[in-house]
Amino acid sequence: MATTYNNLYRDLRTELRRAGDEEATQSARELVCAAAAKTREELVRDGSLYASPEVERSAYSLCARHLAGEPVAYLIGEWEFYGLGLDISPAVLIPRPDTEVLVQTVVHELDSGADCRVLDLCAGSGCIGLAVASQVLRSRVLLGEWDEEALKVCRQNIRRNDLTGRVVSLQLDAREKPPAHLGEFDCIVSNPPYIPDGDIAGLDPSVRDYEPHLALKGGVDGLDFYRAICDGWREALRPGGRLYFEVGIGQADDVLRIMRAVGFGDIEVLPDLNANGHFTLGENLADHGGLQVSFYALKHATEGKKQKKLLGFTPEQRFFIAYSGVWAANITEKEIRSRTKSDPHALGEWRVNGALPHIDMWYDAFGVKPGDKMYLPKNERLELW
């Protein structure tokens, strides 16, 4: 029996709700639109018209595939993100609403009317970089992606959203150091693979069986890409530039330590739509904003020796110093010179609560080991005894 588009939509919605699809209304609408090759507006306009038998069969076929686990975005070949229509293929992850929070944060930081360069690393569909470009009108955005098939999707989406004048794509491997010709960026944003390899098998089937594992697997602990990007790509970020990450649930503290250990400061952990710590961001403190300290002498600290080496600091800037297990906080160069008889390299016996922190706990808290070098963030505070 012939059915109208409205009835076809309602039938699919009922079937999807019965199966437990929490997004049944949206899913049914998108599947009918795809089967009929209509936009949402056209579907509303033509709702009282009769659908052809071919459209009806196609709609029920798509619905059956979705009920078997295949995501709607892959079935219809497109998805909406931050108000942009994007082409989607099985070569890229489906953009999630939580990632829009990351875009909002970047846009808020950049939207000052000044020219800026932005790198979206591990770009996938290009959703983050394209959304930023659509909102920050004086930005120039590079979509960096390793996979060739994903790069094709990036290019399609640049054209689809008429951003060819300000957005380009390039094959880049986030695990390798950046090519010198890229220059410096004001902002690097990345939603890299972060699922621990051993957790892939336990993912929801709609993710495990359909989304690209290349974009999911982040190594044994899920942190491989964060280490590689923090260590290798900091040189592509101008001093004072910001690095933004999307992270997996429970990974924020680990990523914070990784960022801090290689020189990022003013680090924040931001919640997603479900109030989980899902994003980390930090400022590149190269050449300013922090004090570079050598930890080469830490191995001697447990032996009671006081070997230390201060490599340099910004005059009259308030900062936080930690080395050899001896801590000092919220002091200026002038105060250092006063307390150490004009010798800033002999900082004396300043302690926290009258005792030295346990060395092993200190290593763990800061993610460092003897011989490491790092910048320590200027906004850290400890009470001087």
N, C-alpha and C positions, 0 to 999 in steps of 0.2 A: 504494500500500500504506500502511495506517495506521502511524503511528509514535508512539512515546511522547514526552513532553516531554524526557526525558533524551536520547533519540536525536536529536531535532530540535536540541537545544542542541549536541550533539557534532558533528553534521553541519555546522552553521553555523560552529562553532569551527574545524573542519578546513579549511573553505573559506576562512575569513579568514586562518588561519595560512599557507595555501598562497599567499595573495595578499600576504603580508608584513606583516599587521597585528600590531604588537607588543603590542597590547592585545586580542588575539583572544578570550581567555577572558571578559574583562569585556564586550566588545562583543557576543559571542554571547549571553551571559546577559541583557543589557539588551534586546536585540532580541527575544528570545523572550518575555521578560516583557511588553514593549510589545505584541507581537502577540496574546498571550493575555490581556492586561489583568490580569496577576497581579503580586503583589509578589515579591521575591526569596524570601521565606520560603514563600510559596504555591507557587512553582515547585519548590522543594526538596521540599515536602510532596507535591506532585502529580506528581513526576518520573516515576513508573512508570505514570501514566495516559496514555491515548491523546489526542493533540491532534486537534482537528477539522480537516477539510480546509481550512476558512476560515482557521484559525490558522496552519496550515502554509504556505498560500499567502502570507499576510500576512508571516510571518517571512522567507520567501525573497525576497519583494519588498523588504522593508526591508534585507536583507542585500545585495541587488543595488545598491540606492541607495547604501549605505555603500561598497561596493566601487568605485562610480563617483566617490567623493570626499566625499559628504555626511556630515558629522559625526554620530556617534551621538546626541549631546545634542540636536541639532535634530530628528532622526528620532523620538526618544521624547518630546521636549518637557520634559525635566527633567534635572537633574544634581545630584550631591552635592558639597558644598564645606564643609570644616571640620565635618563631621558634620551639616550642615543639608541638607535636601532643598529644591531650588530649581526653580521654573519657569524654563524657558529658551525663548526664541524667536529667530528670525533677527534681531531688533532689538537683541540684546545679545551681547557676547562670551561664549564658554564659559569658565567659571572654570577656571584652571589650578592644579595642585598647587603650583607655585612661589609663587603668591600667598598660599598658606597661611603661608609663612614671614613675609610682611609682617604678616599678622594676628597671628601669634605674638609678633612684636616689639611691636606696638601693645598687645596684651593684657598683656604683661609690664610695659610702662611704666605702664599705667593701673590695673592690678588692685591697688589699694591700699585699697579699701574706701571711698574718698571719692567724692562725686558728681562727675560730669564730663560735659561736652558734647563730642560728637564729630561732625565733618562728614566724610562720605564724598562727595568731589567727583568728578564723572564716574563716577557710581555704577554705571551699566549695570544689571545684574541686582540690584544691592544686596548682592552676596555679601560684600564686605569689611565694610561697616557692620553688616550683620546678624550676621555671625560675631563681630564685636567686642561687639555688644549681647548676644549669647547667652552670652558669657564674663564680661563686666564688668557685673555685675548692677545697679550703681548709675549706669550710663551712660544718657545721653539722646542718641540718634543721629538725625542728619538725613541723608537720602539725597538728594544734589543731582544732578540729571540734566537735560540739555537736551532730549533727544529724547522726544517724547510717547509713542511706542510702548515705549521702554525704561522710561519712568515707569510705564506700566501693569504691566510685569513687576515692577518694584520693589514696587508696591502689592500685587500678588498674593503676592509672597514675604513681605512683612510679615505678611499675614493667615495664610499657610500655616504660618509658624513662631511664631504666637501672640505677636507682638511689637508689637502695635498700641498697647500702653500706653507704650512707650518709644522707638519708632522711627516717624518720619514721613518722607514724601517731598515734595520740592518741585522745581519746574522752575527750574533755575539754570544760567546760562551761565558756565562757568569762564573764558571769555575776557573777560568783563566784570567790573567791580568789584562786590563783594557789596552787596546792599541793606542799608541801615543798620539795618533792623529785625531782622536776623539776630542781632545782638549778637556776643559773643566766644565762641570755642570753646577748649577745652583741647587739642584735637588735631584736625588736619586730615590726612586720609589720601586719597591719590589714585592711581589707576592710569589716567592720561590717555592719549589717543591719542599714540603716539610713533614710529610708522613713518614715515620720510621718504617724501614723496609719490612720489618716483621709484623707491622700492623695492617699491611695492605690486605691480607686475606680476610681480616675481620671487618672491613669496611662494608657499608651498606651496598647491596648488589647493584643499585643504580649508579654508584660511583665505581666500585671495584670492577664491574664487568663492562662498563661503557666509557668512563673517562680515561684519558691517556695516562698510563703509569709513568711516562717520562715526566709529566707535570706534577706527579704526586710523590714519588719516591725521593726522600731527602737523606738517605743513608741510614746507617745503623740506628742512630739516635734522632734522626730527622733534622739535624742541625748542619749538615755538610755545606749547604748553600749559604747559610748565614756566615759561617766561618770564612768561606771563600770570598764572599762579597765584602765583608768587613775588612779582611786582610788585603785583598787585591784591588778593590775598587775605590778605596778611600783616596787614592791619588788622583782619581777622576772627579773628585768633589772639591770645589773651591773651599779655602778656609772660611769657616762660618756657614758653609752649606749644610743642608739637612739630608739625612738618610732615613727613609721611612720603610718599615717592614710590616707585612701581615705575617702573623705567626700562628701556629697551632695552639689549641687549648693546653695550658700547662707549660708552654715553652717560653713565655715572656721573660721570666727571670733568667733563664739560661741565655737567651739572646741579649738581654741587657748586659750580662757579664761579658759576653763575647764583644759587644760594642765598646764597653768601657775599657776592656783590656787592650784594644788597639788604638784608642785615642779619641773616642767619642764622648762628649759630655752633654750636660743639660738633657739627660735621657728621660723620656717619659714612656709610661705604659698606659695605653688608652683602651677603654672597653668597647666591645662591639654592641650590636643591638640587644644582645642577651646579657649584657653587663659582665661578660667574660673579658679578661685581659687578652686582647686579640691583635694589638698593634703596638709596635715599639718605634720610637723615633729619637734621633740624637743629632747633635751638632758636631761637625768636624772641627776639632780644636787645634788643628795643625797651625803652628806659628802664633797662636794666641789663645787666650781663654783657659789655659791650664798650664801645669808645670810638668815637664818631662823628667822622669826619674828613672835611674838605672837600678835594677834589683840584683846586680851581679853579686852583691855582698850578702844576700839573704842566707846563703848556705852557711855563713859564719855566725849568724845571729844566735843560733842555739848553743854555740860554743862560748857565748858571752863576749864575743868580739864586737866592736862598734865600727866596723868598716862601712862607709857610706860614700856615695858619690852623687852630688847634686849637679845635674847637667846644665841647668839654666832656668830662668823664670822671667816673667813680665814685671818690670818695675812698678811698684806701688799698686799692683793688682791683688785683690783679696783672693786667696786660693786655699786649697786643701792639699796637704802634703802627707804622704804615707810611704815609709821606706824602712827596711831593716827591722820591721816590727815596732818602730817608734813613730808615734803619731803627733801631728800638730794641726791646728785648724783655725780658719778664719783670721789669718794674720797677714800683714803686709810686709814688703821688703824692709821698710823702715823699722818695723817692730823686730824683724829677724836680726837686722844689724845691731839694734839696740841691745837685744838680749844675748847676742853672741859676740859682743865686742868687735863689731864691724866685720865679722867673718861669717858670711852666710853659709859657708860650707861646714861650719861646726855648730850644728843646731842644738847640741846639748841633750839633756835627759828629760825631754818633755814626754809625759805619759798620759794615758787615758785612765781616769779613776785610780791613778797612782800605780798602775801595773801595765806591763807590756802585754798586748794581745797575743794569744797563742798563735805561733807561726803557721801551723797547719790550717787553723781556722781562717787565718788571714789569706793564705793562698787560695782557699776554697771560695771565700767571699768575693775575691776580686778576680778569680779565674786566671791567676798568674803563677809563674814558677821562677826560680832563680835564673837570672840572665835575661828575663823579659824586660821590655821597655814599654811604657804606656803613658798616655796623658790622663790625668785625673780630673774629673769634672769640677768646675769652679763652684757649683752650687751644693756640694757635699758639706756637711757640718758635723763636727764632733766637739764636745765640751772639753776645754782645756782645764786640767786640774789646778 
